[in-house]
Amino acid sequence: MKSLCLALLLLPVLACAFEPLNTDDAGTVKSGGNQIEQYFFSINRTGGTQQADIVTPGEEYTGRTDAKAFPFTYTRGLSDSVEASFSTTYYNEPSGAYSKFSNYVFASKWRFYEDEQEGYALAVKPTFILPASQPQQVGGLGLAAFNYGINFIASKYWESLELHVNAMYMRSPYNTNYSVGTATDLNRTNIILVSIAPVWTICKNLKLALDIGATTNPPSTEQYLSHYALIAGILSLTESVDLGVSYMRVGMNYAETFASQQAGATRSEVGITWRF
Protein backbone atom coordinates (compact mmCIF):
# COMPACT_ATOMS: atom_id res chain seq x y z
CA MET A 1 0.00 0.00 0.00
CA LYS A 2 2.88 2.39 0.72
CA SER A 3 4.27 1.89 -2.78
CA LEU A 4 0.79 2.41 -4.28
CA CYS A 5 0.26 5.66 -2.38
CA LEU A 6 3.70 6.89 -3.47
CA ALA A 7 2.89 6.07 -7.11
CA LEU A 8 -0.38 8.01 -6.91
CA LEU A 9 1.40 11.04 -5.49
CA LEU A 10 3.78 10.98 -8.47
CA LEU A 11 1.12 10.65 -11.18
CA PRO A 12 1.98 13.91 -13.01
CA VAL A 13 5.63 12.83 -13.37
CA LEU A 14 5.31 9.10 -14.05
CA ALA A 15 2.31 8.94 -16.38
CA CYS A 16 3.09 7.36 -19.73
CA ALA A 17 4.19 9.59 -22.58
CA PHE A 18 1.94 10.49 -25.50
CA GLU A 19 4.10 8.50 -27.90
CA PRO A 20 3.84 5.75 -29.07
CA LEU A 21 0.08 5.73 -28.29
CA ASN A 22 -2.68 7.69 -30.00
CA THR A 23 -4.52 8.14 -26.69
CA ASP A 24 -3.14 10.84 -24.40
CA ASP A 25 -2.92 10.62 -20.61
CA ALA A 26 -3.80 13.19 -17.95
CA GLY A 27 -0.23 13.42 -16.65
CA THR A 28 1.88 16.50 -17.29
CA VAL A 29 5.60 17.21 -17.34
CA LYS A 30 6.74 18.46 -13.92
CA SER A 31 7.08 22.20 -13.35
CA GLY A 32 10.27 23.47 -14.99
CA GLY A 33 10.87 20.08 -16.60
CA ASN A 34 11.39 19.31 -20.27
CA GLN A 35 10.53 16.36 -22.49
CA ILE A 36 11.59 15.48 -26.02
CA GLU A 37 9.91 12.77 -28.08
CA GLN A 38 11.70 11.75 -31.27
CA TYR A 39 10.05 8.95 -33.21
CA PHE A 40 10.04 7.32 -36.63
CA PHE A 41 6.98 5.83 -38.29
CA SER A 42 6.40 3.87 -41.46
CA ILE A 43 2.95 3.77 -43.09
CA ASN A 44 1.95 0.98 -45.41
CA ARG A 45 -1.25 1.44 -47.42
CA THR A 46 -2.97 -1.76 -48.45
CA GLY A 47 -6.60 -0.86 -49.14
CA GLY A 48 -6.29 1.97 -51.66
CA THR A 49 -9.80 3.33 -51.07
CA GLN A 50 -9.54 4.77 -47.58
CA GLN A 51 -7.98 8.20 -47.54
CA ALA A 52 -7.56 9.35 -43.94
CA ASP A 53 -6.03 6.49 -42.04
CA ILE A 54 -3.49 8.03 -39.67
CA VAL A 55 -5.49 9.33 -36.76
CA THR A 56 -2.76 10.42 -34.33
CA PRO A 57 -3.59 14.10 -33.67
CA GLY A 58 -0.97 16.28 -35.32
CA GLU A 59 0.48 13.39 -37.36
CA GLU A 60 -2.38 12.80 -39.81
CA TYR A 61 -1.29 11.62 -43.22
CA THR A 62 -3.83 11.68 -46.07
CA GLY A 63 -1.57 10.80 -49.00
CA ARG A 64 -2.38 7.84 -51.25
CA THR A 65 1.10 6.34 -51.10
CA ASP A 66 3.22 4.79 -48.33
CA ALA A 67 5.08 7.19 -46.05
CA LYS A 68 8.09 7.36 -43.75
CA ALA A 69 8.45 10.25 -41.31
CA PHE A 70 10.05 11.51 -38.09
CA PRO A 71 7.58 13.20 -35.69
CA PHE A 72 9.23 15.43 -33.05
CA THR A 73 7.65 16.93 -29.92
CA TYR A 74 9.10 19.25 -27.29
CA THR A 75 7.13 19.72 -24.04
CA ARG A 76 7.78 22.15 -21.19
CA GLY A 77 6.21 21.95 -17.73
CA LEU A 78 4.81 25.39 -16.87
CA SER A 79 3.47 24.35 -13.47
CA ASP A 80 2.68 21.12 -11.63
CA SER A 81 -0.57 20.80 -13.61
CA VAL A 82 0.06 22.70 -16.89
CA GLU A 83 2.38 21.93 -19.79
CA ALA A 84 2.92 23.42 -23.25
CA SER A 85 4.23 21.61 -26.31
CA PHE A 86 5.35 22.13 -29.90
CA SER A 87 5.61 19.41 -32.50
CA THR A 88 6.40 18.97 -36.17
CA THR A 89 6.93 16.07 -38.54
CA TYR A 90 9.72 15.55 -41.08
CA TYR A 91 8.63 13.39 -44.03
CA ASN A 92 11.36 11.37 -45.68
CA GLU A 93 8.67 9.91 -47.97
CA PRO A 94 6.75 11.01 -49.95
CA SER A 95 8.69 13.89 -51.48
CA GLY A 96 7.79 16.59 -53.95
CA ALA A 97 8.03 20.29 -54.67
CA TYR A 98 7.33 21.21 -51.04
CA SER A 99 9.02 21.34 -47.65
CA LYS A 100 9.51 17.99 -45.93
CA PHE A 101 8.54 19.59 -42.60
CA SER A 102 4.81 19.74 -41.88
CA ASN A 103 2.23 19.51 -39.06
CA TYR A 104 3.34 22.46 -36.91
CA VAL A 105 1.30 21.86 -33.77
CA PHE A 106 1.04 24.02 -30.64
CA ALA A 107 -0.76 22.54 -27.63
CA SER A 108 -1.23 22.99 -23.90
CA LYS A 109 -2.49 20.45 -21.39
CA TRP A 110 -4.16 21.43 -18.09
CA ARG A 111 -4.85 18.75 -15.49
CA PHE A 112 -7.73 20.50 -13.77
CA TYR A 113 -8.75 17.70 -11.39
CA GLU A 114 -7.06 14.82 -9.61
CA ASP A 115 -7.88 12.55 -6.70
CA GLU A 116 -4.61 11.07 -5.48
CA GLN A 117 -6.20 8.55 -3.10
CA GLU A 118 -8.65 7.18 -5.68
CA GLY A 119 -6.22 7.50 -8.59
CA TYR A 120 -8.35 9.67 -10.88
CA ALA A 121 -7.20 12.58 -13.05
CA LEU A 122 -8.95 14.79 -15.64
CA ALA A 123 -7.35 17.13 -18.16
CA VAL A 124 -8.11 19.24 -21.22
CA LYS A 125 -5.74 19.85 -24.11
CA PRO A 126 -6.42 22.59 -26.68
CA THR A 127 -4.50 22.20 -29.94
CA PHE A 128 -3.65 24.60 -32.79
CA ILE A 129 -2.18 23.46 -36.11
CA LEU A 130 -0.59 25.95 -38.50
CA PRO A 131 -1.61 25.77 -42.18
CA ALA A 132 0.40 23.56 -44.49
CA SER A 133 1.38 24.80 -47.93
CA GLN A 134 -0.90 24.12 -50.89
CA PRO A 135 1.50 21.53 -52.41
CA GLN A 136 1.74 19.81 -49.01
CA GLN A 137 -2.05 19.54 -48.87
CA VAL A 138 -2.09 17.95 -52.32
CA GLY A 139 0.61 15.52 -51.19
CA GLY A 140 -1.32 14.63 -48.02
CA LEU A 141 1.16 16.18 -45.56
CA GLY A 142 -1.31 18.56 -43.95
CA LEU A 143 -4.19 20.96 -44.60
CA ALA A 144 -3.66 24.43 -46.08
CA ALA A 145 -5.78 26.17 -43.44
CA PHE A 146 -5.63 26.91 -39.72
CA ASN A 147 -6.88 23.89 -37.72
CA TYR A 148 -7.77 23.78 -34.03
CA GLY A 149 -9.38 21.49 -31.50
CA ILE A 150 -9.67 20.32 -27.91
CA ASN A 151 -9.16 16.94 -26.25
CA PHE A 152 -10.86 15.87 -23.02
CA ILE A 153 -8.73 13.33 -21.15
CA ALA A 154 -9.69 11.03 -18.26
CA SER A 155 -7.19 8.72 -16.55
CA LYS A 156 -7.56 6.10 -13.83
CA TYR A 157 -4.54 4.55 -12.10
CA TRP A 158 -4.24 1.28 -10.22
CA GLU A 159 -1.10 -0.39 -8.89
CA SER A 160 -0.24 -2.22 -12.14
CA LEU A 161 -2.83 -0.85 -14.58
CA GLU A 162 -3.67 2.54 -16.09
CA LEU A 163 -6.77 3.34 -18.15
CA HIS A 164 -6.92 6.44 -20.36
CA VAL A 165 -9.96 7.72 -22.27
CA ASN A 166 -9.96 10.54 -24.85
CA ALA A 167 -12.77 12.47 -26.53
CA MET A 168 -11.44 14.96 -29.07
CA TYR A 169 -13.00 17.48 -31.44
CA MET A 170 -11.05 19.07 -34.30
CA ARG A 171 -12.14 21.83 -36.65
CA SER A 172 -10.20 20.99 -39.82
CA PRO A 173 -10.88 23.33 -42.76
CA TYR A 174 -8.67 23.19 -45.85
CA ASN A 175 -8.07 25.05 -49.10
CA THR A 176 -10.97 23.81 -51.20
CA ASN A 177 -9.28 25.02 -54.40
CA TYR A 178 -6.82 22.13 -54.10
CA SER A 179 -7.16 18.38 -53.57
CA VAL A 180 -6.36 16.69 -50.26
CA GLY A 181 -3.92 13.83 -50.74
CA THR A 182 -4.69 13.92 -54.49
CA ALA A 183 -8.38 13.18 -53.74
CA THR A 184 -10.87 15.70 -55.15
CA ASP A 185 -13.89 14.67 -53.05
CA LEU A 186 -15.05 17.19 -50.45
CA ASN A 187 -13.84 16.52 -46.92
CA ARG A 188 -15.71 16.73 -43.64
CA THR A 189 -14.24 19.52 -41.53
CA ASN A 190 -15.73 18.63 -38.13
CA ILE A 191 -13.63 15.72 -36.88
CA ILE A 192 -14.21 13.70 -33.71
CA LEU A 193 -11.95 11.08 -32.17
CA VAL A 194 -12.84 8.80 -29.25
CA SER A 195 -10.38 6.26 -27.86
CA ILE A 196 -9.50 4.13 -24.87
CA ALA A 197 -6.12 2.72 -23.86
CA PRO A 198 -5.40 0.31 -21.00
CA VAL A 199 -1.69 0.24 -20.05
CA TRP A 200 -0.30 -2.65 -18.02
CA THR A 201 2.90 -2.49 -15.94
CA ILE A 202 4.51 -5.87 -16.63
CA CYS A 203 7.60 -5.23 -14.52
CA LYS A 204 9.51 -2.26 -13.16
CA ASN A 205 10.81 -1.07 -16.53
CA LEU A 206 8.23 -2.40 -19.00
CA LYS A 207 4.68 -1.37 -19.92
CA LEU A 208 2.39 -2.87 -22.56
CA ALA A 209 -0.64 -1.05 -23.99
CA LEU A 210 -3.69 -1.64 -26.15
CA ASP A 211 -5.15 1.45 -27.83
CA ILE A 212 -8.54 1.30 -29.60
CA GLY A 213 -10.48 4.15 -31.18
CA ALA A 214 -12.81 5.49 -33.83
CA THR A 215 -12.59 8.76 -35.74
CA THR A 216 -14.48 10.73 -38.36
CA ASN A 217 -13.47 9.61 -41.84
CA PRO A 218 -12.88 12.96 -43.65
CA PRO A 219 -13.94 12.04 -47.24
CA SER A 220 -17.63 12.97 -47.39
CA THR A 221 -18.30 10.27 -49.98
CA GLU A 222 -17.18 7.47 -47.63
CA GLN A 223 -18.71 6.08 -44.43
CA TYR A 224 -18.64 8.42 -41.44
CA LEU A 225 -16.31 6.55 -39.08
CA SER A 226 -13.05 4.67 -39.48
CA HIS A 227 -11.46 2.57 -36.73
CA TYR A 228 -8.03 1.65 -35.43
CA ALA A 229 -6.39 -0.79 -33.04
CA LEU A 230 -2.86 -0.34 -31.74
CA ILE A 231 -0.51 -2.37 -29.55
CA ALA A 232 2.50 -0.74 -27.92
CA GLY A 233 5.38 -1.36 -25.57
CA ILE A 234 7.29 1.17 -23.45
CA LEU A 235 10.68 0.13 -22.06
CA SER A 236 12.39 2.42 -19.53
CA LEU A 237 16.08 2.34 -20.43
CA THR A 238 16.92 4.75 -17.59
CA GLU A 239 14.89 6.91 -15.18
CA SER A 240 14.75 9.64 -17.84
CA VAL A 241 14.78 7.75 -21.16
CA ASP A 242 12.04 5.49 -22.55
CA LEU A 243 12.04 3.40 -25.72
CA GLY A 244 8.61 3.07 -27.31
CA VAL A 245 7.36 0.82 -30.12
CA SER A 246 3.87 0.40 -31.57
CA TYR A 247 1.98 -1.22 -34.42
CA MET A 248 -1.39 0.08 -35.63
CA ARG A 249 -3.98 -1.27 -38.04
CA VAL A 250 -6.71 0.96 -39.48
CA GLY A 251 -9.86 0.01 -41.34
CA MET A 252 -13.48 0.80 -41.96
CA ASN A 253 -14.53 -1.71 -39.28
CA TYR A 254 -12.92 -3.50 -36.34
CA ALA A 255 -12.69 -6.77 -38.26
CA GLU A 256 -10.07 -5.03 -40.40
CA THR A 257 -8.22 -3.58 -37.41
CA PHE A 258 -8.00 -6.89 -35.54
CA ALA A 259 -6.48 -8.84 -38.44
CA SER A 260 -9.43 -11.03 -39.45
CA GLN A 261 -9.59 -8.98 -42.65
CA GLN A 262 -7.06 -6.96 -44.59
CA ALA A 263 -6.43 -3.56 -42.98
CA GLY A 264 -6.83 -0.36 -44.97
CA ALA A 265 -3.43 0.74 -43.69
CA THR A 266 -0.83 -0.12 -41.06
CA ARG A 267 1.68 2.00 -39.17
CA SER A 268 4.81 0.87 -37.35
CA GLU A 269 6.48 3.32 -34.97
CA VAL A 270 9.60 3.37 -32.81
CA GLY A 271 11.36 6.13 -30.90
CA ILE A 272 12.73 7.67 -27.73
CA THR A 273 11.24 9.87 -25.01
CA TRP A 274 13.79 11.88 -22.98
CA ARG A 275 12.87 13.81 -19.83
CA PHE A 276 15.32 16.35 -18.38
C-alpha positions in Angstrom: 0.0 0.0 0.0 2.9 2.4 0.7 4.3 1.9 -2.8 0.8 2.4 -4.3 0.3 5.7 -2.4 3.7 6.9 -3.5 2.9 6.1 -7.1 -0.4 8.0 -6.9 1.4 11.0 -5.5 3.8 11.0 -8.5 1.1 10.7 -11.2 2.0 13.9 -13.0 5.6 12.8 -13.4 5.3 9.1 -14.1 2.3 8.9 -16.4 3.1 7.4 -19.7 4.2 9.6 -22.6 1.9 10.5 -25.5 4.1 8.5 -27.9 3.8 5.8 -29.1 0.1 5.7 -28.3 -2.7 7.7 -30.0 -4.5 8.1 -26.7 -3.1 10.8 -24.4 -2.9 10.6 -20.6 -3.8 13.2 -17.9 -0.2 13.4 -16.6 1.9 16.5 -17.3 5.6 17.2 -17.3 6.7 18.5 -13.9 7.1 22.2 -13.4 10.3 23.5 -15.0 10.9 20.1 -16.6 11.4 19.3 -20.3 10.5 16.4 -22.5 11.6 15.5 -26.0 9.9 12.8 -28.1 11.7 11.8 -31.3 10.0 9.0 -33.2 10.0 7.3 -36.6 7.0 5.8 -38.3 6.4 3.9 -41.5 2.9 3.8 -43.1 1.9 1.0 -45.4 -1.2 1.4 -47.4 -3.0 -1.8 -48.5 -6.6 -0.9 -49.1 -6.3 2.0 -51.7 -9.8 3.3 -51.1 -9.5 4.8 -47.6 -8.0 8.2 -47.5 -7.6 9.3 -43.9 -6.0 6.5 -42.0 -3.5 8.0 -39.7 -5.5 9.3 -36.8 -2.8 10.4 -34.3 -3.6 14.1 -33.7 -1.0 16.3 -35.3 0.5 13.4 -37.4 -2.4 12.8 -39.8 -1.3 11.6 -43.2 -3.8 11.7 -46.1 -1.6 10.8 -49.0 -2.4 7.8 -51.2 1.1 6.3 -51.1 3.2 4.8 -48.3 5.1 7.2 -46.1 8.1 7.4 -43.7 8.4 10.2 -41.3 10.0 11.5 -38.1 7.6 13.2 -35.7 9.2 15.4 -33.1 7.6 16.9 -29.9 9.1 19.2 -27.3 7.1 19.7 -24.0 7.8 22.1 -21.2 6.2 22.0 -17.7 4.8 25.4 -16.9 3.5 24.3 -13.5 2.7 21.1 -11.6 -0.6 20.8 -13.6 0.1 22.7 -16.9 2.4 21.9 -19.8 2.9 23.4 -23.3 4.2 21.6 -26.3 5.3 22.1 -29.9 5.6 19.4 -32.5 6.4 19.0 -36.2 6.9 16.1 -38.5 9.7 15.6 -41.1 8.6 13.4 -44.0 11.4 11.4 -45.7 8.7 9.9 -48.0 6.7 11.0 -50.0 8.7 13.9 -51.5 7.8 16.6 -54.0 8.0 20.3 -54.7 7.3 21.2 -51.0 9.0 21.3 -47.6 9.5 18.0 -45.9 8.5 19.6 -42.6 4.8 19.7 -41.9 2.2 19.5 -39.1 3.3 22.5 -36.9 1.3 21.9 -33.8 1.0 24.0 -30.6 -0.8 22.5 -27.6 -1.2 23.0 -23.9 -2.5 20.4 -21.4 -4.2 21.4 -18.1 -4.8 18.8 -15.5 -7.7 20.5 -13.8 -8.7 17.7 -11.4 -7.1 14.8 -9.6 -7.9 12.5 -6.7 -4.6 11.1 -5.5 -6.2 8.5 -3.1 -8.7 7.2 -5.7 -6.2 7.5 -8.6 -8.4 9.7 -10.9 -7.2 12.6 -13.0 -9.0 14.8 -15.6 -7.3 17.1 -18.2 -8.1 19.2 -21.2 -5.7 19.8 -24.1 -6.4 22.6 -26.7 -4.5 22.2 -29.9 -3.7 24.6 -32.8 -2.2 23.5 -36.1 -0.6 25.9 -38.5 -1.6 25.8 -42.2 0.4 23.6 -44.5 1.4 24.8 -47.9 -0.9 24.1 -50.9 1.5 21.5 -52.4 1.7 19.8 -49.0 -2.1 19.5 -48.9 -2.1 17.9 -52.3 0.6 15.5 -51.2 -1.3 14.6 -48.0 1.2 16.2 -45.6 -1.3 18.6 -43.9 -4.2 21.0 -44.6 -3.7 24.4 -46.1 -5.8 26.2 -43.4 -5.6 26.9 -39.7 -6.9 23.9 -37.7 -7.8 23.8 -34.0 -9.4 21.5 -31.5 -9.7 20.3 -27.9 -9.2 16.9 -26.2 -10.9 15.9 -23.0 -8.7 13.3 -21.2 -9.7 11.0 -18.3 -7.2 8.7 -16.5 -7.6 6.1 -13.8 -4.5 4.5 -12.1 -4.2 1.3 -10.2 -1.1 -0.4 -8.9 -0.2 -2.2 -12.1 -2.8 -0.8 -14.6 -3.7 2.5 -16.1 -6.8 3.3 -18.1 -6.9 6.4 -20.4 -10.0 7.7 -22.3 -10.0 10.5 -24.8 -12.8 12.5 -26.5 -11.4 15.0 -29.1 -13.0 17.5 -31.4 -11.0 19.1 -34.3 -12.1 21.8 -36.7 -10.2 21.0 -39.8 -10.9 23.3 -42.8 -8.7 23.2 -45.8 -8.1 25.1 -49.1 -11.0 23.8 -51.2 -9.3 25.0 -54.4 -6.8 22.1 -54.1 -7.2 18.4 -53.6 -6.4 16.7 -50.3 -3.9 13.8 -50.7 -4.7 13.9 -54.5 -8.4 13.2 -53.7 -10.9 15.7 -55.1 -13.9 14.7 -53.1 -15.0 17.2 -50.5 -13.8 16.5 -46.9 -15.7 16.7 -43.6 -14.2 19.5 -41.5 -15.7 18.6 -38.1 -13.6 15.7 -36.9 -14.2 13.7 -33.7 -11.9 11.1 -32.2 -12.8 8.8 -29.3 -10.4 6.3 -27.9 -9.5 4.1 -24.9 -6.1 2.7 -23.9 -5.4 0.3 -21.0 -1.7 0.2 -20.0 -0.3 -2.7 -18.0 2.9 -2.5 -15.9 4.5 -5.9 -16.6 7.6 -5.2 -14.5 9.5 -2.3 -13.2 10.8 -1.1 -16.5 8.2 -2.4 -19.0 4.7 -1.4 -19.9 2.4 -2.9 -22.6 -0.6 -1.1 -24.0 -3.7 -1.6 -26.2 -5.2 1.5 -27.8 -8.5 1.3 -29.6 -10.5 4.1 -31.2 -12.8 5.5 -33.8 -12.6 8.8 -35.7 -14.5 10.7 -38.4 -13.5 9.6 -41.8 -12.9 13.0 -43.6 -13.9 12.0 -47.2 -17.6 13.0 -47.4 -18.3 10.3 -50.0 -17.2 7.5 -47.6 -18.7 6.1 -44.4 -18.6 8.4 -41.4 -16.3 6.5 -39.1 -13.1 4.7 -39.5 -11.5 2.6 -36.7 -8.0 1.7 -35.4 -6.4 -0.8 -33.0 -2.9 -0.3 -31.7 -0.5 -2.4 -29.5 2.5 -0.7 -27.9 5.4 -1.4 -25.6 7.3 1.2 -23.4 10.7 0.1 -22.1 12.4 2.4 -19.5 16.1 2.3 -20.4 16.9 4.8 -17.6 14.9 6.9 -15.2 14.7 9.6 -17.8 14.8 7.8 -21.2 12.0 5.5 -22.6 12.0 3.4 -25.7 8.6 3.1 -27.3 7.4 0.8 -30.1 3.9 0.4 -31.6 2.0 -1.2 -34.4 -1.4 0.1 -35.6 -4.0 -1.3 -38.0 -6.7 1.0 -39.5 -9.9 0.0 -41.3 -13.5 0.8 -42.0 -14.5 -1.7 -39.3 -12.9 -3.5 -36.3 -12.7 -6.8 -38.3 -10.1 -5.0 -40.4 -8.2 -3.6 -37.4 -8.0 -6.9 -35.5 -6.5 -8.8 -38.4 -9.4 -11.0 -39.4 -9.6 -9.0 -42.7 -7.1 -7.0 -44.6 -6.4 -3.6 -43.0 -6.8 -0.4 -45.0 -3.4 0.7 -43.7 -0.8 -0.1 -41.1 1.7 2.0 -39.2 4.8 0.9 -37.4 6.5 3.3 -35.0 9.6 3.4 -32.8 11.4 6.1 -30.9 12.7 7.7 -27.7 11.2 9.9 -25.0 13.8 11.9 -23.0 12.9 13.8 -19.8 15.3 16.3 -18.4 
